Amino acid sequence: MDACPVALYSHLYTDLLPLSSEFIHRPEFNSDQRGELPEVNQSVPSFTADRMLRLWNKKYFSSRSDACDSAALDKFLSFNQRCEEWELTLETELDSLLFGEFKSCLRKALVHEYYGLKYVSESSVSLNMRVGPGSAIGALDTSEYSKLASSPLTATSSCLLDYFKRISCDNPLLKEAIDNRDPYMQDYVVQGNKLAFVPKNDTISRTICIEPSVNVLFQQGVRYGLETCLRKEYNIDFSDFRVIDGVAYSSQQDINRRLAQIGSVDGSYSTIDLASASDSISMGLCKKVLPLEILNFLIRYRSPSVTLPDGSVRELHMVSSMGNAFTFPLQTLLFSCVVHASYNILDIKLDKGLSSLPNFTVFGDDIVCLSKAYDFVIRLLKILGFVPNDKKSFNSGYFRESCGHDYYHGHRCEPVYIRDLSSNQDIASAYNRLVAWSARNAIPLASTLGYLRKIARKNNIPCVPCHEACDAGIYSTFDYAKKTKQIYFDKNTFSYAYTAYASHVSSIKFDSPESFQESKNSSSSKKIRKLLRYNAAGVLFSGISGSLRDSSMAYRQATKYRKVVRKSSCWSSTYGNAIFNGVGADSIYRSLWLGECSG
């Protein structure tokens, strides 16, 4: 039995209506109004509830349609045209000051006064080549083994292809893996990347560009250099765990969120979001502002054109898009320099957060800066050809959002985004995240949780403890699980056994050519069965690099689940479950109990 999104919406409305008389109008299920902010003079619970009611189905995806792909294609082409038409326009003296300071900040970050490029060089790029986690043109699968040892290599020029093969001679094992591929795997040159679509919501798809495999290797090397620049010059680290003022921040995103939270309390910080930022970095802009040394690297390893789904080829006027490995750090660096330049013009000292919280932070197109610099930052972004998203940029009032977290008067208020309700795992995930939302905000959802709990019972979705993954089953109290006889005590391990959903990862065994052939023949992927070949040097190379685990290579396919028996000695613990961060155990128990009583 599937959950009906319209019915779920009705139950949400029933639960949230008593909190405020200001949204009795009940927005329609697919209303344009759902993206609007609630009234800013509401109480925190009222604002949070209203935002939930408006946005829970923002990312809901029922089925993919040609209309969604067409809308995404039109948007991509329109931004590519914007990049082609971009020209530097400096209307006032302030514009000239901002642009000049931006160029200066960018050059100082990338180039040493006497010794050239600081962080990107031929040697650093070749030393830090990686295959990347995504798809590549010509590659059989996304794994390192399939890309380097069992697929043809692709590049945007024969020179680039030859250059990669030449430098691979420095690694005898890699060279042997490439040479040992089947003779039918002929490497080839392509014009550029390929445009593809992935689901986003019911109105538009998301565009990604699949790059040639050799280009990706070098793009990863450039990415490493740009990320090093960000870490050294602006203390922006995409992976580092830091403790600032006694508070642990597990990622750069957490710092963005903390500054956004502060801004929602005292207004000292503003948050800025941009529309299609990754598709807005024009080649014209790069030629104007980037040092020639770094520009040459980008031009050499980017894709100059894109192949559309209908087979037509268009010239790319954006320097890169999503799918290119250096897009994200490049835009982060550009926007960091935008903030830096604005601060310099306003005579504000840039605090990089070496011993305390910084006074700015950037993560991709999520920008947090001091509110007094907001107008200058916005103006400079527009000069550079970027489009600030007015609906998602905030400089006044008590609301801020950054990196997926929304704050109102310092309180988290982002809704639960439900993407699908067609499988048992989707229903379990929706239920569990609604429980966490209810506990965090002290807003009861008796009708909603009861509705989902009834469906879970009819579908025999198992009860699981709160430290399990969201899609493993329905979070339940120990008493309920015991009452419904879904657990039993294991005397041998002094723990309670229960059933849970576990995602099944398909893999190929490389213990020996025989085990490889056996697991390949049993694969559910026709492409794997037909094209994957055993390459001893490739197996060793992938094993040393860490991409093979237990002599197995996982390959990408639609997620499949199976029921497994697990054991737990601490049923009620939420340790390790990120959705309950900052939520008290009593609040979690009350929300679970309410759902169990209502269902």
C-alpha positions in Angstrom: 0.0 0.0 0.0 1.5 3.3 -1.1 1.2 6.6 0.8 -0.8 9.2 -1.0 1.0 12.6 -1.1 -2.3 14.5 -1.2 -3.6 12.6 1.8 -0.3 13.2 3.7 -0.7 16.9 2.9 -4.2 16.9 4.4 -2.9 15.3 7.6 -0.1 17.8 7.8 -2.6 20.7 7.4 -4.7 19.2 10.2 -1.7 19.0 12.5 -0.3 22.4 11.8 -3.5 24.5 11.5 -3.9 25.1 15.3 -0.5 26.8 15.5 -1.5 29.9 13.6 -4.5 31.7 12.3 -2.3 33.4 9.6 -2.3 30.6 7.1 -5.9 29.3 7.3 -6.0 29.9 3.6 -4.2 26.6 3.1 -1.8 26.8 0.1 -2.7 24.4 -2.7 -0.7 21.2 -3.0 1.3 22.5 -6.0 0.9 26.2 -5.4 3.5 28.8 -6.6 2.9 30.3 -3.1 4.8 27.4 -1.5 8.2 29.1 -2.2 7.2 32.3 -0.4 8.3 33.1 3.1 5.7 33.1 5.8 4.9 36.4 7.6 8.0 37.6 9.3 6.2 38.7 12.5 5.0 35.2 13.4 6.2 33.3 16.4 8.9 30.7 15.9 6.5 27.7 16.1 4.0 29.3 13.8 6.7 30.3 11.3 8.2 26.8 11.4 4.9 25.1 10.9 3.9 27.4 8.0 7.2 26.8 6.3 6.7 23.1 6.6 3.3 23.3 5.1 4.5 25.3 2.1 7.7 23.5 1.3 7.5 19.8 2.3 6.7 18.8 -1.3 9.1 21.2 -3.0 11.4 18.3 -4.0 8.6 15.8 -4.5 9.2 13.6 -7.5 6.4 11.4 -8.7 7.6 10.6 -12.2 10.0 11.8 -14.8 8.6 13.6 -17.8 9.9 15.1 -21.0 8.6 18.4 -19.9 10.9 18.4 -16.9 13.9 17.6 -19.1 12.8 20.3 -21.6 12.6 22.9 -18.9 16.1 22.0 -17.6 17.5 22.1 -21.2 16.0 25.6 -21.8 17.4 26.9 -18.6 20.9 25.4 -19.4 20.9 26.9 -22.8 19.7 30.3 -21.6 22.6 30.5 -19.1 25.1 29.4 -21.8 23.8 32.3 -23.9 24.1 34.7 -21.0 27.7 33.6 -20.7 28.3 34.3 -24.4 26.7 37.7 -24.2 28.5 38.8 -21.0 30.5 42.0 -21.2 32.2 43.9 -18.5 30.1 47.0 -17.7 31.4 49.4 -15.2 28.8 52.1 -14.8 30.2 54.0 -11.8 33.5 54.7 -10.1 32.4 52.3 -7.4 32.0 49.6 -10.0 35.6 50.2 -11.2 36.9 50.1 -7.6 35.1 46.8 -6.8 36.2 45.1 -10.0 39.8 46.3 -9.7 40.0 45.1 -6.1 38.4 41.8 -7.0 41.1 41.1 -9.7 43.8 42.1 -7.2 42.4 39.7 -4.5 42.1 36.9 -7.1 45.7 37.3 -8.3 47.1 37.5 -4.8 45.4 34.2 -3.9 46.6 32.3 -6.9 50.0 33.8 -7.9 53.1 34.5 -5.9 54.7 37.9 -6.6 58.0 36.4 -7.7 57.5 32.7 -8.2 54.4 32.3 -10.3 51.4 30.0 -9.5 51.3 29.1 -5.8 49.2 25.9 -5.8 48.5 24.7 -9.3 51.4 23.4 -11.5 52.0 20.6 -14.1 53.5 18.4 -11.4 50.8 18.9 -8.8 48.0 18.3 -11.4 49.6 15.0 -12.5 50.4 13.9 -9.0 46.8 14.5 -7.8 44.9 12.9 -10.7 41.8 11.0 -9.6 39.1 9.2 -11.6 36.3 11.0 -9.7 33.0 9.4 -8.4 30.7 10.1 -11.3 30.2 8.8 -14.8 32.6 9.5 -17.7 32.2 9.3 -21.4 33.3 5.8 -22.6 33.5 4.4 -19.1 31.7 1.1 -18.4 31.0 2.1 -14.8 31.9 4.7 -12.1 34.6 2.6 -10.4 38.3 3.3 -10.9 38.9 -0.2 -12.2 36.3 0.0 -14.9 37.4 3.5 -16.0 41.2 2.8 -16.3 41.5 -1.0 -16.7 38.3 -2.1 -18.6 37.1 0.8 -20.7 38.3 2.9 -23.6 39.9 6.3 -22.6 38.3 9.4 -23.9 39.6 13.0 -24.2 38.8 16.3 -26.0 42.1 16.2 -27.9 44.6 13.6 -29.1 47.3 15.7 -27.5 45.7 15.3 -24.1 45.2 11.6 -24.6 48.9 11.2 -25.6 50.0 13.3 -22.7 48.1 11.2 -20.2 49.7 8.0 -21.6 53.1 9.5 -21.5 52.9 10.6 -17.8 51.3 7.2 -16.9 54.7 5.8 -17.7 55.9 7.2 -14.4 53.6 4.7 -12.7 54.5 1.2 -14.2 51.5 -0.4 -12.6 49.1 2.1 -14.1 50.8 1.8 -17.5 50.5 -2.0 -17.4 46.8 -1.8 -16.5 46.2 0.5 -19.5 48.2 -1.6 -21.8 46.5 -4.9 -20.7 43.1 -3.8 -21.7 41.4 -5.8 -24.5 42.6 -4.7 -28.0 39.0 -3.9 -29.0 39.0 -1.0 -26.5 40.2 1.7 -28.8 40.7 5.1 -27.1 39.1 8.0 -28.9 38.7 11.7 -29.1 35.3 13.5 -28.4 34.2 17.0 -29.1 33.3 17.8 -25.5 31.0 16.6 -22.7 27.5 15.2 -22.9 24.4 16.8 -21.3 22.3 14.5 -19.1 19.4 14.9 -16.8 18.7 13.7 -13.2 15.5 14.1 -11.2 15.0 17.3 -9.2 11.3 17.8 -8.8 8.0 17.5 -10.7 8.5 20.7 -12.6 12.2 20.6 -13.7 15.1 18.2 -13.9 18.7 18.9 -13.0 21.3 19.1 -15.7 24.7 17.5 -15.4 27.5 17.2 -17.9 29.3 13.9 -18.3 33.0 14.6 -19.0 35.6 12.6 -21.0 37.5 10.2 -18.7 41.0 11.6 -19.3 39.7 15.2 -18.9 38.2 14.2 -15.5 41.6 12.9 -14.3 43.3 16.3 -15.0 40.3 18.3 -13.7 40.7 16.4 -10.4 44.3 17.6 -10.3 43.3 21.2 -10.8 40.6 20.8 -8.2 43.2 19.7 -5.7 45.2 22.8 -6.4 42.2 25.2 -6.1 41.1 23.5 -2.8 44.6 24.0 -1.4 44.4 27.6 -2.4 41.1 28.0 -0.6 42.5 26.3 2.5 45.7 28.3 2.6 44.4 31.7 1.6 40.9 31.8 3.1 40.8 28.9 5.6 38.0 27.3 3.7 38.3 23.5 3.9 35.8 21.2 2.4 36.8 18.2 4.5 38.5 19.3 7.7 37.1 18.8 11.2 37.7 21.9 13.3 37.1 23.1 16.8 36.4 26.8 17.1 35.7 28.5 20.4 35.1 25.1 22.0 32.5 24.1 19.4 33.2 21.2 17.0 32.5 21.8 13.3 32.6 18.7 11.2 32.6 20.5 7.9 32.7 23.9 6.1 29.0 23.7 5.8 28.6 23.7 9.6 30.5 27.0 9.7 28.2 28.5 7.1 25.2 27.4 9.1 26.5 28.8 12.3 27.0 32.3 10.8 23.6 32.1 9.2 22.1 31.2 12.7 23.9 34.2 14.2 22.6 36.5 11.4 19.0 35.3 12.1 19.4 36.5 15.7 21.1 39.9 15.5 21.1 40.6 11.7 24.9 40.9 11.6 25.3 38.4 8.8 23.5 38.1 5.4 23.1 35.0 3.3 23.3 35.0 -0.5 22.3 32.4 -2.9 22.8 32.5 -6.7 20.8 31.0 -9.6 22.7 28.4 -11.6 26.0 29.7 -10.3 28.0 26.8 -11.7 26.6 27.5 -15.2 27.3 31.3 -14.9 31.1 31.4 -14.9 31.6 32.7 -18.4 34.8 32.2 -20.5 34.8 36.0 -21.0 34.9 36.6 -17.3 37.7 34.1 -16.8 39.8 35.8 -19.5 39.2 39.1 -17.9 40.0 38.3 -14.3 42.1 35.1 -14.0 45.9 35.1 -14.3 47.0 33.7 -17.6 48.9 30.9 -15.9 45.8 29.4 -14.3 43.5 30.2 -17.3 45.7 28.0 -19.5 45.1 25.0 -17.2 41.3 25.6 -17.2 41.1 25.9 -21.0 43.3 22.8 -21.5 41.2 20.5 -19.4 37.7 21.9 -19.9 35.2 20.6 -22.5 34.9 23.3 -25.2 31.5 22.0 -26.4 28.5 20.0 -25.2 26.5 17.3 -27.0 22.7 17.7 -26.3 20.3 14.8 -25.9 19.2 15.2 -29.5 22.8 14.7 -30.8 23.4 18.3 -31.7 26.6 20.0 -30.5 26.8 23.5 -29.0 29.8 25.5 -28.1 30.2 26.0 -24.3 30.6 29.7 -23.3 30.6 28.8 -19.6 34.1 27.7 -18.4 32.6 24.5 -16.8 29.4 23.0 -15.5 28.3 20.6 -12.9 30.2 17.4 -13.7 33.5 19.2 -14.1 35.7 18.5 -11.1 37.1 22.0 -10.7 33.7 23.8 -11.0 32.9 23.8 -7.3 36.3 25.0 -5.9 36.6 27.6 -8.7 33.3 29.2 -7.9 34.0 29.1 -4.2 37.3 30.9 -4.8 35.7 33.5 -7.0 33.0 34.3 -4.5 35.5 34.4 -1.6 37.4 37.0 -3.6 34.2 38.9 -4.2 33.6 39.1 -0.4 37.2 40.0 0.2 37.2 42.8 -2.4 33.9 44.2 -0.9 35.4 44.2 2.6 38.5 46.0 1.4 36.5 48.7 -0.2 34.5 49.2 3.0 37.7 49.0 5.1 36.5 45.9 6.9 39.2 43.5 8.1 38.7 40.0 6.7 38.7 37.5 9.6 39.5 34.0 8.2 38.6 32.3 11.5 42.0 31.0 12.5 41.2 31.2 16.2 37.5 32.2 16.3 34.6 32.2 13.9 35.3 33.9 10.6 33.4 37.0 9.6 32.6 35.5 6.2 32.3 32.0 4.6 31.6 30.6 1.2 30.7 27.0 0.2 30.0 26.8 -3.5 27.3 29.4 -4.2 26.3 29.6 -0.5 27.7 32.9 0.6 27.6 34.4 4.1 29.0 37.9 4.7 28.5 40.8 7.0 25.2 42.6 6.4 27.0 46.0 6.0 28.8 44.5 3.0 25.7 42.9 1.4 25.0 45.6 -1.1 28.6 45.7 -2.3 28.8 42.0 -2.7 25.5 41.8 -4.6 26.7 44.6 -6.9 30.0 43.0 -7.7 28.3 39.6 -8.3 26.1 41.3 -10.9 29.0 43.0 -12.6 30.7 39.6 -12.9 27.6 38.1 -14.6 26.0 36.2 -11.7 22.3 36.2 -10.9 21.5 36.6 -7.1 18.4 34.6 -6.2 16.3 37.3 -4.5 14.0 34.6 -3.0 16.9 32.9 -1.3 19.1 35.8 -0.3 18.4 37.5 3.0 19.8 40.8 4.4 17.0 42.0 6.7 14.5 40.4 9.1 15.1 37.4 11.2 15.4 34.6 8.7 18.5 33.2 7.1 19.3 30.0 5.2 22.6 28.4 4.2 23.7 24.9 3.2 20.4 23.3 3.7 19.6 24.8 7.2 17.0 27.5 7.7 17.0 29.7 10.8 14.4 32.0 12.3 15.3 34.0 15.4 18.2 31.5 15.8 16.0 28.4 15.7 16.2 25.8 13.0 13.0 25.8 10.9 13.7 24.0 7.7 10.9 21.6 6.6 11.2 17.9 5.9 11.6 17.5 2.1 9.8 14.4 1.0 10.9 13.2 -2.5 8.9 10.0 -2.9 6.4 7.7 -1.1 6.3 4.8 -3.5 8.3 2.2 -1.6 8.4 1.0 2.0 11.8 2.6 2.5 10.5 6.0 1.3 7.6 5.7 3.8 10.0 4.8 6.6 12.3 7.6 5.7 9.5 10.1 5.6 8.1 8.9 9.0 11.4 9.0 10.7 12.4 12.5 9.5 9.0 13.8 10.5 9.5 12.3 14.0 12.9 14.2 14.2 11.3 17.4 13.0 8.4 17.1 15.5 10.9 16.4 18.3 13.2 19.3 17.4 10.5 21.9 17.1 8.2 20.6 19.8 5.3 20.5 17.3 3.1 17.4 17.5 2.2 15.7 14.3 -0.3 13.2 15.6 -2.5 12.9 12.5 0.5 12.8 10.1 2.5 10.2 12.0 -0.6 8.1 12.7 -1.4 8.0 9.0 2.1 6.9 8.0 2.2 4.4 10.9 -1.0 2.7 9.7 0.5 2.3 6.3 3.7 1.0 7.7 1.7 -1.6 9.7 -0.2 -2.7 6.6 3.0 -3.0 4.6 4.8 -4.9 7.4 7.6 -2.3 7.6 9.8 -3.4 10.6 10.3 -1.5 13.8 13.9 -0.4 14.3 15.9 1.5 17.0 16.6 5.2 16.4 20.3 4.7 15.7 19.5 2.9 12.4 19.4 4.6 9.1 16.3 6.5 8.1 15.3 3.9 5.5 15.9 0.8 7.6 12.4 0.8 9.1 10.1 2.7 11.4 11.7 4.2 14.5 9.9 2.8 17.5 10.1 2.8 21.3 11.3 -0.4 22.9 7.9 -1.0 24.5 6.1 -0.8 21.2 8.5 -3.1 19.4 8.2 -5.6 22.2 4.5 -5.3 22.4 4.1 -6.0 18.7 6.6 -8.9 19.0 9.0 -7.5 16.5 12.1 -8.1 18.7 13.4 -11.0 20.7 16.1 -11.4 23.3 19.2 -13.2 22.2 20.7 -14.9 25.3 24.0 -15.6 23.6 24.8 -12.0 22.9 22.6 -10.4 25.6 21.0 -8.1 23.0 17.7 -7.7 21.2 17.4 -9.0 17.6 15.2 -7.2 15.1 14.6 -7.1 11.4 15.7 -4.1 9.3 16.0 -3.1 5.6 19.5 -3.0 4.3 20.6 -1.7 1.0 22.2 -4.3 -1.1 25.4 -3.3 -3.0 26.1 -5.4 -6.1 29.8 -6.2 -6.6 32.2 -8.2 -8.7 34.8 -10.4 -7.0 38.5 -10.2 -8.0 40.0 -13.0 -5.8 40.9 -14.9 -9.0 40.0 -15.0 -12.7 37.5 -17.8 -11.9 35.7 -16.0 -9.1 35.7 -12.8 -11.2 34.0 -14.7 -14.1 31.5 -16.3 -11.8 30.4 -13.1 -10.1 30.4 -11.3 -13.5 28.0 -13.9 -15.0 25.6 -13.5 -12.0 25.6 -9.7 -12.3 22.2 -8.0 -12.9 23.8 -5.5 -15.3 23.9 -6.6 -18.9 26.6 -4.1 -19.6 28.9 -5.5 -16.9 28.3 -9.1 -18.0 29.1 -8.3 -21.6 32.0 -5.8 -21.4 33.9 -6.1 -18.1 37.2 -7.9 -18.5 39.7 -9.2 -16.0 42.9 -7.1 -15.8 45.5 -8.4 -13.3 47.5 -5.1 -13.2 44.2 -3.1 -13.0 43.1 -5.2 -10.0 46.4 -4.6 -8.2 46.4 -0.9 -9.0 42.8 -0.4 -7.8 43.6 -2.5 -4.7 46.6 -0.3 -3.8 44.6 2.9 -4.4 41.8 1.6 -2.1 39.0 1.5 -4.6 38.7 -2.3 -4.2 37.4 -3.4 -0.8 37.8 -7.1 0.2 38.9 -7.8 -3.4 35.5 -6.6 -4.6 34.4 -3.8 -6.9 30.9 -2.3 -6.3 29.1 -1.1 -9.4 26.4 1.4 -9.7 22.8 0.4 -10.1 19.3 1.2 -8.7 19.3 0.7 -4.9 17.9 -2.6 -3.9 16.9 -3.6 -0.3 16.6 -6.8 1.6 15.6 -7.7 5.1 18.4 -8.6 7.5 18.5 -9.5 11.2 20.4 -7.1 13.4 21.1 -6.9 17.1 21.2 -4.0 19.6 21.9 -3.8 23.3 20.9 -0.1 23.5 17.5 0.2 21.7 16.7 3.8 22.5 20.2 5.2 21.7 20.4 7.9 18.9 24.2 7.9 18.8 25.5 8.4 15.3 22.2 9.4 13.8 22.6 12.9 12.3 18.9 13.7 12.1 18.6 13.8 15.9 21.5 16.1 16.5 20.7 18.6 19.2 17.4 16.9 20.1 16.8 15.7 23.6 15.9 12.1 24.3 12.7 13.0 26.1 11.5 15.0 23.0 12.3 12.1 20.7 10.4 9.6 23.0 7.4 11.8 23.1 7.2 12.1 19.3 7.7 8.3 18.9 5.0 7.6 21.5 2.6 10.1 19.8 3.0 8.3 16.5 2.5 4.9 18.0 -0.7 6.0 19.9 -2.1 7.7 16.8 -1.4 4.8 14.5 
